[in-house]
Amino acid sequence: MAETFLFNIAERVLAKIGNLSVEEVRLAFNVKTDLKKLEDTMFSIKAVLLDAERQQHQNEKLRLCMWKLRNIFDDAEDVIDDFKCEALQKQDAINNPDISNLKVRLLGSCCLPLSFSLKMSHKIKDINRRLGELATEWNSFALSQCNDSRHVFRRETVSFVDSSDVIGRDEDKENIISMLMKPSEDRNVPVIPIVGIGGLGKTTLVQFVYNDDRVNSLFPLKIWICVSEEFDLSRLLKLIIQSINKEERCDESTLEALQARLRSLLNDKKFLLVLDDVWNENQAKWVELRNLLRSIDGLRQSKIIVTTRSLKVASIMSSIRPYELKGLPLEDCLTLFTKWAFNDGDERHYPNLIRIGEEIVKKCKGVPLGVRTLGSLLFQKTDESDWIYIRESEIWRLEQHENDILPVLKLSYNHLQSHLQRCLAFLSLYKKDEIYYSEKVIRLWMANGLLEHSKQNQEREDVGKRYLNELLSRCLIQMEQDYWLFFTFKMHDLVHDLALDVSQKECKTVNSETETVDENVRHLLLWDEKLVGVPRVLEEMKNESKTTYESLINLCLSNFKYLRALDLRNSPLTALPNSIGTLKHLRHLDLGGCTSLRELPRSFDKLRSLQSLYLGNTGLKQLPDSVQRLIELRHLVITIKATHLKEIRAGCWTSLQYLKLGFCRELKCLPEGMQYLKSLRTLDLQVCNSLVSLPRSLKFLTKLEHLCIGFCNSLNLKMEPEEEEDKDLQLSLTSFTLIVLDALRDLPRLLLQGSSSTLQRLRISGCPKLSVLPAWLPNLTSLQELEIEGCRNLSALPEGIDRLTNLRELRIGGCPELSKRYRENGGEDWHKIAHIQKVVITDED
């Protein structure tokens, strides 16, 4: 069932109305009454939206009414955003008082605001009218207010399983039993967490373990509790007591009486307690139960097994590394599939179906419940066309029952807060097996307004990282590689099916064969293998592709006036049309890899809402002045052919968080005016072969957290404190990365020593002329990770390295003298680094 995401949209629109700036409010001077009416109406609707979202699946009229509301709310958001766009236009006129803006300045105080307000007045009145027309129908549903809490239906599980039904989990069972047999080493409650996505077989594995004869011998008392959503101490104590003593009734008992009774039942008993399907992420609730269990005599001999879909739950309940359950191998999946699709032995008569079955099984990527669901759909069906239909269908389009794979996975989705639900749904726009880049996903979420306004004044990039960490902790996405500045991740195919299911009318991927698109779709991805896979070497195909891209852009410009994100990466475009300036709501533009693009159109400065702009690996000769006028820019990637960038003017790029200069091979220096980038947090310089030094003005970038420099072969980084103010410099660098710098002989003392209390990660790789590390390096007291690779002339770490008490990881590779000197076995200076928790020394880079 597709979601409306109405509660999340209402929250966002109301937040935007409440956060209108002084200038935006001034622009709305004659629509304040209508704006207040819209706000009041949306508040009253929002108050009952959670009840509506819960009832919509049983009430078709309500669901259709919610979609009508959704369209009105979307239009309302676009109108509110118009105020922001108009305010940006006026701010640009103030910041750039040139001849072209003279008319705007002279008329700005009267005619322009008046005409704009009249236009806005009509739009807001129209939205209020549409809401009024829908009011009678909406009120007829008699919805009530309820709390903003995600509802997860309580599941019931039991301890028994027929071992013949468990396939492919023998090794996992032995691993868990081995953990059960291992004695506890401290007074912490001995908890073994088993973590994985829904349908992976966590409960089945624990049932398998629970019924093993060795476990029966090891634990005279075994207790199985299905916790599900409600982690209430009183409820859990009653369930545990009743599991031990089936006849006991304790419904009326006080909490004090329940605790006393539990102690009397468990004191000096060796027991195994299974807490199955735990969702609770409130640490205080777990601590209540943990403290009670700690008071039981002989607890250290006992064990607790917890199954959960959340790494956060696992970390709250246990100090040991969670057992992260993996998917089944293909062979085991096929065995399980055959068991559910055929009566015993019948599969031998249908080798043609088994061959199709192998392809069906691959769709499940090792998740047993997915395999079982598809096998059940084909039970006693021997017509090949039925099997081909299942093979060719998306799983989310197939009919499913309550305990099948998508409804079970949907429990994880339902447990997310509304803003996370929409962000997860947005990921359905990517293809299956796609590698996601964290920073790109965050930029797209930001561009589409999916990131909530932080009450702690967090930067939006940090809000996005928090969202991704939340999805990681719930096993809805999986980390692939951590690159310090960003990370890559993947999404299991079945979770992708879930995202497709909930986003049917929110997101849509179309290609040349798509016939229709639902009018409610908000996010559209135009993707065609024929288009993106064009061989550049075939000139006539290249020209055809160029024409196709130009048609695509013209389509966007003429039909999508409220477009928020446009990705034209690697297209064969030679120019952008001047009419691109009409996309005043555009926040994300990716022109990376457009190698034939030589210049930007004159109207480019009208894209005032742009937050992220990718101009990497383009053919641009110089960055035009119009880009500096984009005052909302937060993320900028540049490639130019020039030797110098134009000076950054005061008041420009005041919101810029990330700046990357890549493949600027002729660039000799960074631009003048770097000190004006007061918000800059990441500076990334890659393949700038002619760059010889960094400006001392970087010392004024007090918010700079990450500095990464790679493949800048002429760069000399020597920067010593020269002025009195340099001695007390307070910078904020947390990571500093140097990769393949052929000319490097010194580290920039000015920047690093100014970050002595904040720097956590230092990586030096491929710097053959670096022969000595500075004596002041041990002053970097916050350093946690140090990596030195491919520095063959480096013979020693500086004296005092043992003072880096926070250093927990040291990696040395491809440094023969260092490797010999600091090896654990026989290294003369091993004792100086023996305090470091993790030391990895290899002979190779």
Beta strands, then each sheet from edge to edge (+ up, - down):
strand 1: 191-195
strand 2: 221-228
strand 3: 271-278
strand 4: 303-308
strand 5: 323-324
strand 6: 436-437
strand 7: 478-482
strand 8: 487-490
strand 9: 507-510
strand 10: 523-526
strand 11: 565-567
strand 12: 588-590
strand 13: 612-615
strand 14: 635-638
strand 15: 658-662
strand 16: 682-686
strand 17: 706-710
strand 18: 735-739
strand 19: 761-765
strand 20: 785-789
strand 21: 809-813
strand 22: 838-842
sheet 1: 2+ 3+ 4+ 1+ 5+
sheet 2: 6+ 8- 7+
sheet 3: 9+ 10+
sheet 4: 11+ 12+ 13+ 14+ 15+ 16+ 17+ 18+ 19+ 20+ 21+ 22+
end
